[in-house]
Structures are given as structure tokens and as C-alpha cells.
Amino acid sequence: MQVYSYLVTLVKNPSLAEEITQQTFFKALSKKDSFKNRSSELTWLMAIAKNLAADEFRKNSRKGEYPEDDLPAETDVHQDVENKDTSLRIHLILHELREPYKEVFQLRVFGELSFADIGRIFAKTEGWARVTYHRAKLMIRERMEKNER
């Protein structure tokens, strides 16, 4: 589930995320002998997923295609409008955030990864992941406050 959630945040398309998730597990199973236990299995899967997503974007950009967002079949009419607005504002700010802040924030919030796993994905320390996440939160908060004025 964590691999799929992470991919949805990367590709912004649930169907494509599902397809890449399947490819990720297929590739992991077919290459399980190459797993050297230098990181957790989840970190290894996330790295595979990230690479497959990048391959998909490269392939689509050569074709001139980009993944489209899938709209949910039904919307919850009882959902609080203010929360939707805040969520949209955060996603818009996150969309414009530069790397690695954007990806670290997504891995932590949407991928629900630990700081240790995020550090391993980037070949950095857990402390680096914590600081980068904290800075991303500050950037998002500052931009939200700026937009409220």
C-alpha cells in the first residue's frame, strides 16, 4: 500500500500508479537475488518504483503524452469546503516546491515513510531527511501565510 500511495503522489494518476506498482513488485520478485540487505525491503521497493515512474514519464514525454488525473466517480458532498480549499492550496504550493524538499515531503506525508527510509532513498542520513522535511514544511507554511495576505 505504501508503494502505491507514493506512486499516486508522483504520477498523479491512480491507474498509472497501480500499473507501476505491479511492475515494481514484478521487478522486485524477478531481481530478488540482487537485493543485498543494505536497506530495508520497503526502501528498495520505493527506489524501484521511483525509477519505473521516471521511465514512464520519459516514455510519455517522447510521445508527447502526459498522465491525466483520474477523477473520482463520486464526491463526498458532506466534506468540509474549508479543508478542501486548504488541501488544494497545500498541493498547489507543493507542486511548485523545488527538489528535494518536494519529494521528501511527499515521501513522509503521503508515502508514510520513516526519516531513516527517506534518508536511504536519497543515500543521505536520517538527520538530513528530518531537516529537509522540516524545511519543506516551513516553506509551505510561509507560502500559505504569504497567500493569505
C-alpha positions as CSV (number, residue, x, y, z in Angstrom):
1,M,0.0,0.0,0.0
2,Q,2.9,2.4,0.8
3,V,4.4,1.9,-2.7
4,Y,1.1,2.6,-4.4
5,S,0.4,5.7,-2.2
6,Y,3.9,7.0,-3.0
7,L,3.4,6.4,-6.7
8,V,0.0,8.2,-6.7
9,T,1.8,11.3,-5.4
10,L,4.4,11.0,-8.0
11,V,2.4,10.3,-11.1
12,K,-0.9,11.9,-10.1
13,N,-2.9,9.2,-11.8
14,P,-4.3,6.2,-9.7
15,S,-4.5,3.9,-12.8
16,L,-0.9,4.5,-13.8
17,A,0.2,4.3,-10.2
18,E,-1.5,0.8,-9.9
19,E,0.3,-0.3,-13.1
20,I,3.7,0.9,-11.9
21,T,3.1,-0.7,-8.5
22,Q,2.5,-4.0,-10.3
23,Q,5.7,-3.5,-12.3
24,T,7.6,-2.7,-9.2
25,F,6.7,-5.9,-7.4
26,F,7.2,-7.9,-10.6
27,K,10.7,-6.4,-11.0
28,A,11.5,-6.9,-7.3
29,L,10.5,-10.6,-7.4
30,S,12.4,-11.2,-10.6
31,K,15.5,-9.4,-9.2
32,K,15.3,-10.6,-5.6
33,D,18.8,-12.1,-5.8
34,S,20.2,-8.6,-6.4
35,F,18.8,-7.3,-3.1
36,K,21.8,-7.0,-0.8
37,N,20.1,-6.0,2.5
38,R,21.9,-2.7,2.6
39,S,18.5,-1.1,3.2
40,S,15.0,-2.2,4.2
41,E,12.9,-4.0,1.6
42,L,10.5,-1.1,1.6
43,T,13.3,1.3,0.7
44,W,14.4,-1.0,-2.1
45,L,10.8,-1.2,-3.4
46,M,10.4,2.6,-3.3
47,A,13.6,3.1,-5.2
48,I,12.4,0.6,-7.9
49,A,9.1,2.4,-8.0
50,K,10.7,5.8,-8.4
51,N,12.9,4.6,-11.2
52,L,9.9,3.0,-13.0
53,A,7.9,6.2,-12.7
54,A,10.8,8.2,-14.1
55,D,11.0,5.7,-17.0
56,E,7.2,6.1,-17.6
57,F,7.5,9.9,-17.7
58,R,10.4,9.8,-20.1
59,K,8.5,7.4,-22.3
60,N,5.3,9.6,-22.3
61,S,7.3,12.8,-22.9
62,R,8.8,11.3,-26.0
63,K,5.3,10.5,-27.2
64,G,4.0,14.0,-26.2
65,E,1.6,12.4,-23.7
66,Y,1.3,13.2,-20.0
67,P,-0.6,11.2,-17.5
68,E,-4.1,12.7,-16.8
69,D,-5.6,12.9,-13.4
70,D,-8.4,10.4,-12.8
71,L,-11.4,12.0,-11.2
72,P,-13.2,10.1,-8.5
73,A,-16.5,8.6,-9.6
74,E,-18.3,10.2,-6.7
75,T,-17.5,13.1,-4.4
76,D,-18.4,13.3,-0.8
77,V,-20.8,16.2,-0.6
78,H,-20.5,16.3,3.2
79,Q,-16.8,17.1,3.1
80,D,-15.8,20.4,4.6
81,V,-15.2,23.0,1.9
82,E,-12.6,24.8,4.0
83,N,-10.5,21.6,4.3
84,K,-10.7,21.1,0.6
85,D,-9.5,24.6,0.0
86,T,-6.6,24.2,2.4
87,S,-5.7,20.9,0.9
88,L,-5.7,22.4,-2.6
89,R,-3.6,25.3,-1.5
90,I,-1.0,22.9,0.0
91,H,-0.9,20.8,-3.1
92,L,-0.5,23.9,-5.3
93,I,2.4,25.1,-3.2
94,L,3.9,21.6,-3.1
95,H,3.7,21.4,-6.9
96,E,5.9,24.4,-7.1
97,L,8.3,23.4,-4.3
98,R,11.8,22.6,-5.6
99,E,13.6,19.2,-5.1
100,P,14.5,17.5,-2.8
101,Y,12.0,19.3,-0.5
102,K,9.0,18.3,-2.6
103,E,9.9,14.6,-2.8
104,V,10.9,14.3,0.9
105,F,7.6,15.9,2.0
106,Q,5.7,13.6,-0.3
107,L,7.5,10.5,0.9
108,R,6.9,11.5,4.6
109,V,3.3,12.6,4.3
110,F,1.8,10.6,1.5
111,G,4.3,7.6,1.4
112,E,4.3,7.4,5.2
113,L,8.0,6.5,5.2
114,S,10.3,6.9,8.2
115,F,13.0,9.5,8.1
116,A,15.6,6.7,8.1
117,D,14.0,5.2,4.9
118,I,13.8,8.6,3.3
119,G,17.5,9.1,4.0
120,R,18.3,5.7,2.5
121,I,16.4,6.5,-0.7
122,F,18.4,9.7,-1.2
123,A,21.7,8.0,0.1
124,K,21.7,10.5,2.9
125,T,21.4,10.4,6.7
126,E,18.2,10.2,8.8
127,G,19.1,13.7,10.1
128,W,19.3,15.1,6.6
129,A,15.8,13.7,5.9
130,R,14.4,15.3,9.1
131,V,16.0,18.7,8.3
132,T,14.8,18.6,4.7
133,Y,11.3,17.7,5.7
134,H,11.2,20.4,8.4
135,R,12.4,23.0,5.8
136,A,9.8,21.8,3.3
137,K,7.1,22.3,6.0
138,L,8.4,25.8,6.7
139,M,8.4,26.7,3.0
140,I,4.8,25.5,2.7
141,R,3.7,27.4,5.8
142,E,5.4,30.6,4.7
143,R,3.9,30.5,1.2
144,M,0.4,29.8,2.7
145,E,0.8,32.8,5.0
146,K,2.0,34.9,2.1
147,N,-1.0,33.9,0.0
148,E,-3.4,34.8,2.9
149,R,-2.4,38.4,2.9
